[in-house]
Amino acid sequence: MNQKPELFDVVELLSELPEYSLQIGNRGAIVHCHPDGEYEVEFANKDGETVALCSLSSEQFHVVWRAKTKSWVPLPEQVTAVVTYLPERAEREILNFARYLLSQERATSGSVLTPASEV
């Protein structure tokens, strides 16, 4: 977890970029890694046409797909990456909501659940 972003990783925005009409959650690919820790990220439309090319810091995105391993970052790691940027009040809300979802799942399934990573 928390590996340094690398060339061709797919990333998801953690901040709005209105000057490029990009919103939190938009995905792009790292096309250049600068020595100063900035990354050039290309955002494309469904036809593969570039809609924006932005220089971003690693605080503005999180990696969702690793090019080196050709694999998606596990969802728990993605959730952790996003929650890290929230204030403690919001973190507690997420924890309470996760507990609520767990109780709902247990009530519906009637059994102890196995962690999703083990299924």
N, C-alpha and C positions, 0 to 999 in steps of 0.2 A: 504494500500500500504506500501511497505518497511517493511514488517513483517520479523522477523528473520527466516532464513531457519530452517526447522525441519526435523526430521528423516523421510525418505521415500519420501520426496519431489522430484520431477523431476526438474533437473536444466539444463541450457544450457550454454556452455562455452562462456566466453567473451575474452578468450585469447588462443593462440595456445599452445599446449603441444607436441612439436615434439618428445620428448623422449618417448611418448606413442602413437605416430602417431595420435593424436587427433587435430582437427581443431576447430576454432571458429564456434559455432552453434551445435557442437556435444552435444547430450543429455545423461545424466546419472542420477542415483538415489543416494540420500544421504543415506549411510548405517551406518554412525556413526557420532555423533556430539561431538567433543572434547571440554573440558572446556575452552581451550585457544582461541576458536573462529575458529579453523580449522575444516574442514569437510572431512570425507572419502567419496568419490564419486565413485560409480561403473559404468563403461561404459560397455555395452554388445552389441554383434552383433545381427543380426535378429533372430538367433537361441537361443538367451538368454544366450549365453556363455560369460563369463567375458573376455573382451579384455584389460581392464585396471582398476586398483584400485588406485586412487590418493588422496593424502591429499591436499586440496585446501583451500584458504582463500575465504571469501564471495565476495571479489573484482574480483575473477576470473570467477564468474558465476552469473546468475540470475535465480530465480525460475520461472518455466513455468507451473507447476502443483502442487497444494497443497494437500498433502496426508490427512491432517486433515479434509478438506472440500470435498475431492474427486472432485475437480473442477480445470479447467484450469484458470490460471491467465488471466484476460482480456487483449486483444491485446494492448489497449492504455497503460496499465501498463507495459507490456513487452517492448513496444517501448520506454517508458520513462526510464526504467531501462538501456537500451542499450545507449540511447542518453546521459544519465548522464555522461558517460565516454568519451564523445567526446569533442574536443576543440570547442570553441564558433563558429569558422568559419564553422565547419561541422554541428553544430546545426542549424545555419542560412540556410545552404544548404538544410537541411532536412525540415525546416519550409517552405522555398520557394518551394520545391518539393511537399509538402503536399498541399500548396495553389494551385499549378498547377493542381494536381490531382482533387482537389475540383472544380476548374473551368471547367475541362474536364467533370466531372460527372454532373455538373449542366447544361452544354451545351448539353450533350447527353440526360439527363432526362427531361430537359426543366422545371424543378421545383426546389423548395427549398428542400434540402435533410434533412432527419431525421438522427440524430447521430446513428451510428451502434449499440450503447448500448441500444437504445430505440426500435430497430426493433425486 
